[in-house]
Amino acid sequence: MNTLELLHSRRSVKAAEMISPGPNEQQVASILQAAHRVPDHGKIGPWRFIVFRGDARQSFGQTLKSIYALQHPDANEKLLSHQESLLLRAPLVIAVIASPDLEHKVPEWEQYLAVGAVCQNLLIATHAMGFVGQWLTEWYSYSPDVNHALGLKPYERLAGFMYLGSAAQKPTERPRPDLNERTTYWPA
């Protein structure tokens, strides 16, 4: 498939609808290399990755369950078990960390835009390899306790968790906003 066909056909698949296999170690390295090749004003590289595969997903799930239980003392066991299983929805999960250089002359906003491009390249590379992905930012993307458990520095933020795997069924197209309603030409 050529590049435009690839871009036109990329779509997210819910993590809960993913199955094995996920990308293998060599494919993960290639996906991360593609993610790393984005426009980056100032050549800062204001991002990093944490890869969860195999038993690491379950282990981190136990951490999520513990944090959720502390934050929600009235949560029942069913809800706590759900928190523990969040990273098990896909064979592979990659956390993308925004790690801006706050002392650099490049505005922080531009550094965050580069991190967004990293996430998009990661999804495109995943799709190009025949896998599917979903970029999720659920409660644990915004939790200071999760940030601490992951070893994030005070100025770092989670851009999200990228769930990667194979599609249980062929993804269907979803309605999209009308491009003509979102496009103008200057001067109007």
DAFENTA-V152999 format. One record per pair of residues at least 4 apart in sequence whose C-alpha atoms are under 6 Angstrom apart, sorted by the first residue. I is the first residue (numbers start at 1). GAP is how many residues later the second one is. If there is no record, write none. Layout:
<<I,GAP> <I,GAP>>
//
This chain:
<<1,4> <4,4> <12,121> <12,122> <13,120> <13,121> <15,74> <15,75> <15,148> <16,73> <17,151> <18,72> <18,147> <18,148> <18,149> <18,150> <19,146> <19,147> <19,149> <20,71> <20,145> <20,146> <21,144> <21,145> <22,69> <22,70> <22,143> <22,144> <23,4> <23,5> <31,91> <31,94> <35,83> <35,86> <35,87> <40,74> <46,52> <46,53> <46,54> <47,50> <47,51> <47,52> <48,49> <49,46> <49,47> <49,48> <50,44> <50,45> <51,43> <52,4> <52,5> <52,41> <52,42> <53,4> <53,39> <57,30> <61,23> <61,24> <62,22> <64,4> <65,15> <65,18> <65,19> <68,4> <69,4> <77,4> <90,73> <90,74> <90,75> <91,74> <92,72> <93,69> <93,70> <94,67> <94,68> <95,65> <95,66> <96,63> <96,64> <97,60> <97,61> <97,62> <98,58> <98,59> <98,60> <98,61> <99,57> <121,4> <123,10> <126,5> <127,4> <127,5> <131,34> <131,35> <132,32> <132,33> <132,34> <133,30> <133,31> <134,28> <134,29> <135,26> <135,27> <136,24> <136,25> <137,4> <137,23> <141,17> <141,19> <147,5> <148,4> <152,4>>
//
